[in-house]
Amino acid sequence: MSDQAKELSPAHITKGNVAETIVEQFPKDPLLKRETLELVRAYYAIPNDKVRRQVYELAKSLATVKASSAA
């Protein structure tokens, strides 16, 4: 039996190790961060469609600059 199968086995789960095992298997999702949720709420709170689109384009360009400067 593989180590992964052992970790997910009922015997291992009943010992209380299931939460740690499951959390370790999945990377942290950036969409669940408070910062991301606040950013999305602020974006949709912009009443002017043109301004909202400009903010979107600005964010995209900043992400591109960061990605190209990291290389």
Secondary structure in CASP SS format (residue, H / E / C, confidence):
PFRMAT SS
TARGET T0000
AUTHOR 0000-0000-0000
METHOD secondary structure of the structure
MODEL  1
M C 1.00
S C 1.00
D H 1.00
Q H 1.00
A H 1.00
K H 1.00
E H 1.00
L C 1.00
S C 1.00
P H 1.00
A H 1.00
H H 1.00
I H 1.00
T H 1.00
K H 1.00
G H 1.00
N H 1.00
V H 1.00
A H 1.00
E H 1.00
T H 1.00
I H 1.00
V H 1.00
E H 1.00
Q H 1.00
F C 1.00
P C 1.00
K C 1.00
D C 1.00
P H 1.00
L H 1.00
L H 1.00
K C 1.00
R H 1.00
E H 1.00
T H 1.00
L H 1.00
E H 1.00
L H 1.00
V H 1.00
R H 1.00
A H 1.00
Y H 1.00
Y H 1.00
A H 1.00
I C 1.00
P C 1.00
N C 1.00
D H 1.00
K H 1.00
V H 1.00
R H 1.00
R H 1.00
Q H 1.00
V H 1.00
Y H 1.00
E H 1.00
L H 1.00
A H 1.00
K H 1.00
S H 1.00
L H 1.00
A H 1.00
T H 1.00
V H 1.00
K H 1.00
A H 1.00
S H 1.00
S H 1.00
A H 1.00
A C 1.00
END
